[in-house]
Amino acid sequence: METILRSSIGQKPTLENSVHYLAHTFSFLASGQDTDNAYALIHCFFRKGFTAPPHFHRYEDESFYMLEGVIDFQAGDEKNRCSAGELIVLPKEVPHSFNLVSDTAKALLLITPAGFEILFKEFGIPAQTLDLPPVPENLPKELFHQIHQRCIELGNVWMPAI
């Protein structure tokens, strides 16, 4: 039986693999296309005040490995404050949310299996810099609605505050 080996990829954040998603910069180090949909790995540069509403994923686990900054996570009834060098795993079907404690934070986001990363690609704009983009003046309600609709299609369920 013939074994097919994928060539290894050496990725780092570059303008070619990065988008500005709302007020953040996301760099796609590995996507589902690279991994037979086994996982996606994203370098995330977050800005305080622009996090997702409480939600859960029907299909994916999310794992955040903190590189810089401090983020408070809540998964179900558990609350965790994570900083550089710490990992938190948010299992599928478990309601979770997160909020930045520091003004900015950097993390590696592992999505298993891959698939949900497509949301960031579809609604992101090509990065002009690897720094954070300007804070959006006004986010149109229509954009918010489109993101929410796409989340529903991808099995991401938004909830009231947990």
N, C-alpha and C positions, 0 to 999 in steps of 0.2 A: 504494500500500500504506500502510495506516495505521500510524503508529509510536506505540507506547505508552510513555510516559515515566513512571517512578515518581517520586513527589515525593521531593525530598531530605529526609533526616532529620537533624536536629541532635540528637545524643544525648550525654549525659554520664552518669556514674554517678548513679543516683537510687535511692531505696528501691523504686520501682515496677519497675525493671529489674534488680534485684540479688537474689542469693541467697547464703546462707551454705552453702558446700559443705565438709563436714567442718570444718576449722579455717581456711578461707579465705573471702574475699568476692569473688564474681564478678559483674560488671555487664555485661549484654549490650547492647553498643552497636549491633550489627547481627546479626541471626540469619538463618538460611536463609530464613525467611519474608519477610524484608525484601529479600533479594538474589537471589531465584529460585534459591536453594541454591548460588550461586556462592561465597560465603564467609560466615563468621561472624567477628565481631570482639568480643573480650571484654576488659574491663579487669579484670585479676587482681590481687588483694591477697593475697599468699602469707605463710604462717607457716612457719618452719623446723620440720622434723620430720614434715611431713605431705605428702610428695610421692608421686607415683605410682610403682609398681614399674617396673623396666625393661620396656619394651614397644615395639611398633611398630604403626603404623596401616596397614591394607590399602588404605584409600581416600583418606586425607587427608594433606596436608602441614601441619605446624604451624610457625608463625614467631612468635618472641617478640621484641618490641621492648622493651628494658628502660627503665623510667622511674625506678626507685629500687632500691637494694640491689644485691646481688651473687649470682649463681647460677652454679654449675658445671654445665655440660652435657656429656654424652657422647653422640655419635652415631656408631655403628659404632666404629671405633678412634680417632676424633678426640675430644679433650677441649678444651673452651673455657670460660674464665671470662668471663662477661659482666656488665657494669655499665651504669649509665645512659647512654643514647645509643647502645647497641649492639644489633644485630639478629643473631639466629641463626635459620637455616632448618633444620628437621628434616624431611627428605623421607619420604614414605610408604615403607613396606617396609624402612626402615633402623632397626634397634634403637637406642633412645635412652633416656636417663634424665636427671634433673636433681636437684640438691640445693642448697638455699640455703646460702650462706656467711654472709650477714648474717642477723639474726634475722627480718627481714621483707623483702619485696621487692614491687615493683609492676611490672607489665608489661602490654603489649597483646599479646594472643594472637590471631593470625590463623589460622583454620582454613579450608583450601581443598581441595576444596569444602566447603560447610557440611554438617552432619549430626551430627558427634560432639558438638557443644555441647549436644545434647539430654540427654546423660548428666548434665551439671551441673544442668540444669533439673529433671530427673526426681528426682534425689537431693538436690538443694539444698532448703533451706527459705527462705521469704521473709525477706529481710534486715530486721532490726530497726534496724540502724545500718550506715553505710558503713565503720565500723571493723571490725577483726577480731572474729569471734565468740569466746566463751569456748572454751578448749581442751576438747574432748570428754573426759569422765571415762573412759568405757569405750565403745569402738566395738563394738557387738554383732557377733559372728561372722556372724550371719545377714545383716546389712547389708553386710558385706564380701563375702559370697557373692553377694548380689543385684547389687552393683555389678560384680563380676567377670562374672557371667552376662550382664549388659547390655552390658558391654564386648565380650564374645564376639559377641553379636548385632550390634554396631555395627562389627565388624571390627578390634577392638583386641586384640592378642595380648600377654599378659603373659609375661615370660621370667624365667629365673634372672638373678641379678646379672650385669651386663656389665662 
